[in-house]
Amino acid sequence: MLRKLLTTICAVEVLAPDALIDTAEQMALENPDECELQSWVLPGARFEGLAFLIMMWRSEASYSSFKKFLGIIGMLA
């Protein structure tokens, strides 16, 4: 279930990163209209989504490592 949800999010990040970034800005910032989107953000988001997809679907061991990685990021956040 988690893998399917993350796959959907990563696919959106690869195919339409601007929609995902706009949604995240609306949720995270008090005044998202004051933000300026840098030129490297969209290619970076696409790369991140693709890297996460590869990590999730390459093998069961890489998926297990990916879940641990997400857990560490969640604890730091």
Long-range contacts (C-beta under 8 A, 24 or more apart in sequence): 2-67, 3-56, 3-63, 6-52, 6-56, 7-53, 7-56, 7-57, 9-49, 10-49, 10-50, 10-52, 10-53, 10-56, 11-49, 11-53, 12-49, 13-45, 13-46, 13-48, 13-49, 13-52, 14-46, 14-49, 14-50, 14-53, 17-41, 17-42, 17-45, 17-46, 17-49, 18-42, 20-45, 21-45
